[in-house]
Amino acid sequence: MSVGTIFAIASSGLDAQSERITLIAQNLANANSTVSANGGPYQRRIPVFQATPVGADGDSGLGVSLAEVIRDQSPPRAVYDPSNPLAGPSGIVQEPNINPIYEMVDLMEASRAYEANLSVIQSTANAAVKTIDLLK
């Protein structure tokens, strides 16, 4: 496997985890958004990844890419708050079903995966430089 292919695989991992981190940040930012553009409370966004071939000239490997972003279909939380202008006749407000603790754990996992891919790039670059030094 060529150095370029290794870089392409790790780079695809960096891109995928960066997109995942962005979605987590959006989920956390909208954890209290009771109204969205689609009507109703904000729905949590979930990334779906797929294996993607990378590399050229027959020297290929599998990287990762974002296949789609789906919306969490779990029902919103019903909170009793009759003073809220968005409350229904029974005083219930529909709030997003987002658990900040779960999102933070997911964020930690995504950042560790990002760091791992970055480490692969750094290790590969160091190995390439040392190989060139040996050939001098």
C-alpha positions as CSV (number, residue, x, y, z in Angstrom):
1,M,0.0,0.0,0.0
2,S,1.4,3.4,-1.0
3,V,1.9,6.3,1.3
4,G,-0.6,8.2,-0.7
5,T,-3.3,5.6,-0.1
6,I,-2.5,5.6,3.6
7,F,-2.9,9.4,3.7
8,A,-6.2,9.1,1.7
9,I,-7.6,6.5,4.1
10,A,-6.7,8.5,7.2
11,S,-7.8,11.8,5.6
12,S,-11.2,10.3,4.9
13,G,-11.4,9.3,8.5
14,L,-10.5,12.9,9.6
15,D,-13.3,14.3,7.3
16,A,-15.9,11.8,8.6
17,Q,-15.1,12.5,12.2
18,S,-15.1,16.2,11.6
19,E,-18.6,16.0,10.1
20,R,-19.7,13.8,13.1
21,I,-18.3,16.4,15.5
22,T,-20.2,19.2,13.6
23,L,-23.5,17.2,13.9
24,I,-22.9,16.6,17.6
25,A,-22.3,20.4,18.1
26,Q,-25.6,21.1,16.2
27,N,-27.5,18.6,18.4
28,L,-26.1,20.2,21.6
29,A,-26.8,23.8,20.4
30,N,-30.4,22.9,19.6
31,A,-31.1,20.8,22.7
32,N,-33.6,23.3,23.9
33,S,-35.1,24.4,20.5
34,T,-38.8,23.8,20.7
35,V,-39.5,25.1,17.2
36,S,-37.6,24.1,14.1
37,A,-38.0,25.0,10.4
38,N,-40.0,21.8,9.8
39,G,-42.3,22.7,12.7
40,G,-42.2,20.9,16.0
41,P,-39.1,20.5,18.1
42,Y,-35.6,20.0,16.8
43,Q,-34.8,16.4,15.9
44,R,-31.4,15.0,16.7
45,R,-29.1,14.5,13.6
46,I,-27.3,11.1,13.3
47,P,-24.5,10.5,10.8
48,V,-24.5,7.3,8.7
49,F,-21.1,6.4,7.3
50,Q,-20.1,4.1,4.5
51,A,-16.9,2.5,3.2
52,T,-15.5,4.3,0.2
53,P,-12.7,3.1,-2.1
54,V,-9.7,5.5,-2.1
55,G,-6.4,5.4,-3.9
56,A,-5.5,5.1,-7.6
57,D,-3.7,2.9,-10.1
58,G,-4.8,-0.3,-8.6
59,D,-3.4,0.6,-5.2
60,S,-6.6,1.1,-3.3
61,G,-8.0,0.8,0.2
62,L,-11.2,1.5,1.9
63,G,-11.8,4.9,3.5
64,V,-15.0,6.2,5.0
65,S,-17.5,8.9,3.9
66,L,-20.7,10.3,5.2
67,A,-23.5,8.4,3.4
68,E,-26.4,10.5,4.9
69,V,-27.6,12.3,7.9
70,I,-30.8,10.9,9.4
71,R,-33.1,12.5,11.9
72,D,-33.8,10.7,15.2
73,Q,-37.4,9.5,15.0
74,S,-37.8,9.1,18.8
75,P,-40.7,11.1,20.2
76,P,-40.1,14.5,21.7
77,R,-40.1,14.9,25.5
78,A,-43.3,16.3,26.9
79,V,-42.7,18.9,29.5
80,Y,-45.4,20.5,31.6
81,D,-44.9,24.3,31.4
82,P,-48.2,26.1,31.1
83,S,-46.4,29.5,31.2
84,N,-44.6,28.8,27.9
85,P,-46.4,30.4,24.9
86,L,-45.8,27.2,22.9
87,A,-47.6,25.1,25.4
88,G,-50.7,23.3,24.2
89,P,-54.1,23.5,25.9
90,S,-53.0,21.0,28.6
91,G,-49.8,23.0,29.4
92,I,-47.5,20.5,27.7
93,V,-44.5,21.7,25.6
94,Q,-42.8,19.4,23.2
95,E,-39.0,19.6,23.6
96,P,-36.2,17.8,21.6
97,N,-35.3,14.3,22.9
98,I,-31.6,15.1,23.2
99,N,-29.6,13.8,26.0
100,P,-26.6,16.1,26.5
101,I,-24.6,13.4,28.4
102,Y,-25.0,11.0,25.5
103,E,-23.9,13.7,23.1
104,M,-20.8,14.5,25.1
105,V,-19.8,10.8,25.2
106,D,-20.3,10.6,21.5
107,L,-18.2,13.8,21.1
108,M,-15.4,12.3,23.1
109,E,-15.5,9.1,21.0
110,A,-15.5,11.2,17.8
111,S,-12.6,13.3,19.0
112,R,-10.5,10.2,19.9
113,A,-11.2,8.7,16.5
114,Y,-10.1,12.0,14.9
115,E,-6.9,12.0,17.0
116,A,-6.2,8.4,15.9
117,N,-6.5,9.2,12.2
118,L,-4.3,12.3,12.7
119,S,-1.7,10.0,14.5
120,V,-1.8,7.7,11.5
121,I,-1.0,10.6,9.2
122,Q,1.8,11.8,11.4
123,S,3.3,8.3,11.8
124,T,3.2,7.7,8.1
125,A,4.8,11.1,7.3
126,N,7.6,10.3,9.9
127,A,8.2,6.9,8.4
128,A,8.4,8.4,4.9
129,V,10.9,11.0,6.0
130,K,13.0,8.4,7.7
131,T,13.0,6.2,4.6
132,I,14.1,9.1,2.5
133,D,16.9,9.8,5.0
134,L,18.1,6.2,4.7
135,L,18.3,6.4,1.0
136,K,20.6,9.5,1.1
